[in-house]
Each structure stands twice: as C-alpha cells, then as structure tokens.
Amino acid sequence: MSPSTKKSGSSFGIYDNAFVTDYECEMGPKTAIGSGCSSTVYACRKRNELTQPLVVKVSRLVDDQHLSLCKTEFELLKRLEENPGVVNVKACYVEIQTNLYYLVMERVHGRSLEMFVQSGEQ
C-alpha cells in the first residue's frame, strides 16, 4: 500500500497520519462504545467541527484483500446514505504506518441492535 494525496470530502484513500490529524477520539479499551470480531467503534469528532458527534470504526488490515473489502464496504455505504435507515458515512482512511482502517460515520443515539433484538419488537 502506498500513500496518496488526501482528497477533500467523503472519499476513500490511503493516507499517512491523516486520521490522527483530522479527528479527535478517545481510543482505549474503556472508551469503546462497541466492538465486533474484527473492529472496534469509538466516539470521535472532527477537529474543526466539534459540535457534530461521530463514531469511528477501527479495523486492523490483514492484507490487500482486506483493504479491498474495506473499500467495498465504504462504497456500498456511501450509495445508501440517502436511505433514512442507514447511518451516513463521512470518510474513510487507511493509515499506512499503523495498517489501520478508519470508517468515520455519523453518531446516532438510541438502542443497540442487540437491545432491539432482545426486546422482540417487529
């Protein structure tokens, strides 16, 4: 993976330290708001837009195939952003030094999917 020039707007790119420069997050084992088998989600804010709450999904890239899957995930979510039932994706970063993939999304407050399923609502 080689670095590319950072693009403005909501784009996918391979960057060198751009996520850390652009966003402010509390990342640590006790600050995660969710996790799965390959990713952890943290609360964050863009440094120049501190009033807009965001979340970031952080995944460690295993290989170039995983990078391709992450890019596909981002592109599919961007196509669905007009759907009121889908969280809007703001940006996607791949940090070449740490081999981490960051998917930045709007933060939606409410019940977790697990709580919804356990409630038995339809």
C-alpha positions in Angstrom: 0.0 0.0 0.0 1.4 3.4 -0.9 0.2 6.8 0.3 -2.0 9.0 -1.9 -2.8 12.7 -1.8 -5.6 13.4 0.7 -8.8 14.3 -1.0 -11.4 16.7 0.4 -15.0 15.5 1.1 -16.1 11.9 1.7 -13.6 9.8 -0.1 -11.6 6.6 0.3 -7.9 6.9 0.3 -4.6 5.6 1.7 -3.1 8.3 3.8 -0.1 8.9 6.0 -1.3 10.0 9.5 -4.4 12.0 8.2 -6.9 10.4 10.6 -4.9 11.4 13.6 -4.6 15.0 12.3 -8.2 15.4 11.3 -10.1 13.8 14.2 -10.2 13.8 18.0 -11.1 10.5 19.6 -10.9 8.8 23.0 -9.4 5.5 22.0 -8.7 2.9 24.6 -10.1 -0.3 26.0 -12.5 1.5 28.3 -13.7 4.1 25.8 -15.0 1.8 23.1 -18.8 2.1 22.5 -18.9 -1.2 20.7 -16.9 -4.0 19.2 -17.2 -7.0 16.9 -14.9 -9.8 15.8 -12.7 -7.5 13.6 -13.4 -3.9 14.6 -14.0 -1.6 17.5 -16.1 1.6 17.5 -15.2 4.8 19.3 -16.8 8.2 19.7 -15.0 11.0 17.9 -15.3 14.5 16.5 -13.7 16.2 13.5 -11.3 18.8 14.9 -12.8 21.8 13.0 -16.5 20.6 13.6 -16.5 19.8 17.3 -20.3 20.1 17.5 -21.1 17.1 15.2 -20.8 13.8 17.1 -19.3 11.0 15.0 -18.2 7.4 15.5 -15.2 5.7 14.0 -14.9 2.0 13.3 -11.3 0.9 13.6 -10.1 -2.3 12.0 -6.6 -3.7 11.5 -5.9 -4.6 7.9 -4.5 -8.1 7.4 -3.7 -7.9 3.7 -4.6 -6.3 0.4 -7.7 -8.4 0.0 -8.9 -7.0 3.4 -8.2 -3.5 2.1 -10.3 -4.2 -1.0 -13.2 -5.4 1.3 -12.9 -2.2 3.4 -13.1 -0.1 0.2 -16.2 -2.0 -1.0 -17.8 -1.5 2.4 -17.3 2.2 2.2 -18.5 2.5 -1.4 -21.7 0.5 -0.6 -22.5 2.6 2.5 -22.0 5.8 0.5 -24.5 4.6 -2.1 -27.1 4.0 0.7 -26.6 7.3 2.5 -30.0 8.7 1.3 -31.8 5.8 3.0 -33.2 7.0 6.3 -32.4 3.6 7.9 -28.7 3.7 7.2 -26.1 5.7 9.1 -24.3 8.3 6.9 -20.6 7.6 6.2 -18.4 10.7 6.4 -14.9 9.5 5.4 -12.6 6.5 5.3 -8.9 6.5 6.0 -6.3 3.8 5.8 -3.2 4.7 7.8 -0.2 3.2 6.1 2.1 3.4 9.2 -0.2 1.6 11.5 -2.1 -0.5 8.9 -5.4 0.6 10.4 -8.7 1.2 8.6 -10.9 4.0 9.9 -14.5 4.3 8.8 -16.0 7.6 10.1 -19.8 7.7 10.4 -22.5 9.9 12.0 -23.3 9.0 15.5 -26.9 8.0 16.1 -28.1 7.8 19.7 -30.5 5.1 20.7 -30.7 1.4 21.4 -28.2 -1.0 20.2 -29.2 -3.7 17.7 -28.7 -6.3 20.5 -31.2 -4.5 22.7 -33.7 -4.2 19.8 -33.5 -7.9 19.1 -33.9 -8.8 22.8 -37.0 -6.7 23.0 -38.8 -8.8 20.5 -40.2 -5.8 18.6 -41.1 -6.1 15.0 
